Amino acid sequence: MPPILLTVYPDECDAFGHLNQAAFLSLFERARWEVLRAGPGMDVFDRTGAWPAVRRTVIEYHAAAYPGDVLRFEQELTHVGRTSFTMRQVAHRSTDDALIATAEFVFVCVSRNGRPVPVPEEFNEFMAARRRHRGELQRLAVNGVTLAVEVRGDGPAALFIHGYPFDHTIWTHQVAALEGWCRIAPDLRGMGQSDAPDLGYSMETYAADLAALLDLLGARDVVLVGLSMGGYVAFEFLRRWRERVRALVLVDTRAEADTPEGRMARDTSAATAREQGAAAVADAMLPKVLGASTLGGVPATVDRVRTMMAATPVAGIVGALGAMRERADSTPLLRELAGLPALVIVGDEDEVTPPAQAKAMVEAIAGASLVVIRSAGHLPPVERPVETTDAILAFLAGLP
Ligand code: MLT
């Protein structure tokens, strides 16, 4: 079931145009009714004679929302007792994925005369099935390391490979929205919540980790979606397991190997990471990875990306820099991909892998198409999540 999308209206806002805190209670409630409407029915509590009365509410407001904003509400049962249950709800703005508010509601089911009664089984089962479908972050042992991976939904598999130094959450919007696909979004070794060994990083190792992960999850064929370094890993995967790849989505990446100057810059970054830590690398990279529109206008995204980069283990940073430094030139591979459905996406403000590099890849892969995402830098899935998801959705819908 997709998350619930609700629009903010002017009558819900205060004199400064901010969504009013009290109106949020109604929006959270509306989202819960929408979940029931699409599931066991809005009358599920009437039918079962057990009415959920709110016993406790905790809301945290993280950022302002404005008239016209479309908010994405996700809800999850976090506890079910005999007569009570707890629901956690999270609201993000759809356009930039900014976290707007989180809430926790504790309900006690009561009969018409106000006596506590058991939580209706039908409701409990429906929500539990949703939780299974939504997928938790799993920790799976593959290829000598434990990888954190989010697996969501059923259907043909799409593997989302993040770049450096990020984690699987750059794909949050896409993973939430691509219904009908089994979305697999791991943290590569050394990044996010995966193991970060001191040694053993190369494009071959990253690709072998992912092949082993797909084996473990029973996914034989896959659509590869790789951003930047994730694209380099996708190229390596293709060199080794071309027959497993149904289609390819390259996001803000390049096929060329590092230049001699690029290799020197990798060494400098590795020294910075060793001497000053991940935060110094994050500060140096932030102005390059985000587009001017994001840097100037979306502080929540700037914070989110900086926090993600600064949380990367130093071993993973140094390992990834070494792996990228030594990676093969993949431009000859592009010519061999004729017949493979391919989409290339790039942010028009990307200075790390600019649109010209994306166009060169499209020209080299026979039949590939290009989508340029406006007002995005190197991270369109985070900076312009809706547009990026739409582009991937349209591409997936056209696959044979
Ligand atoms: C990435 O986003 O993965 C990196 O910027 C890639 C690179 O440095 O070549």
Boltz pocket constraint, residues with backbone or C-beta under 6 A from the ligand:
constraints:
  - pocket:
      binder: B
      contacts: [[A, 162], [A, 163], [A, 164], [A, 165], [A, 227], [A, 228], [A, 229], [A, 230], [A, 252], [A, 324], [A, 352], [A, 378]]
      max_distance: 6.0
